[in-house]
Amino acid sequence: MPKSEEKDPEWHLDEPRTRKWMVQCVICKTIGYRADAPKQFFGRYHLVKHFKQMKLDATGVCEDCQRFK
């Protein structure tokens, strides 16, 4: 069965059109989508459905991990 964007969150990691809007914290390794992602782009609906919005600092650390730094 082929991977589809609707059923497999991992699909977003392999799809270049959505991957460019994804980020990963260097400490906790949580994956999310960029806070500056446009309101409309290919796959946004499913990206928002499977991942949370994340803001990273200049060193690649998410807001949750920054509290414990």
N, C-alpha and C positions, 0 to 999 in steps of 0.2 A: 504494500500500500504506500503510495507516495506521500511525502510530507505535505501538509497544507497549512497555510497561515492561520486558518480558523481553528485547527485542532492541536497544533504543536507549537508551544512557545519557543522551542529551539529553532524553529524555522526562521525566526527573526534574526538570529545570530548568523545564519548562513546567507540570508538575503541582503545583497549590497544596498538595495534601496531603503531598507529600514535600519540596517546595521550602522550606517553613518550617523544616525540620530541616537544611538545607544552609547551608554557610558558604564564603566565599572569602577567601583571604589577599590583603591589599591590595598586597603587594610581589610575590610570585611568581605570583599569580592562580590558584593551585591550588585546586580545588574539593573539598570533603569534606563529611562530615556531622558535625553537632554532637556533642560528647562527652556532652552532657547529654540526648541524644535518648532517649526511652523505649524499653524493650525490645520493645514491640509497638506498631506503628502501620501504617497502610496503606502498602505499598511498602517496608518496612524491608529485607526479604530482598534485593530487587534494589538498593536503595541501598547496602547493605553490600557487595554483589557488585561494583559498579562504582566505588565511591569509598572512600577511607579515612577513618577517624575523625580529626577535627582539633580541636585546642584553639587558640583565638585569644586574644590578650591584649586589653586594653581598647581598644587602637588598631587592632585587626583584623589583627595580624601573627601568623602561625603559629609554632609552636615551632621549626621548621627555620630560618626566617628570623631569629628572635630570636637565634640563635647567632651570626649574622653582623652583627648590628646594632652 
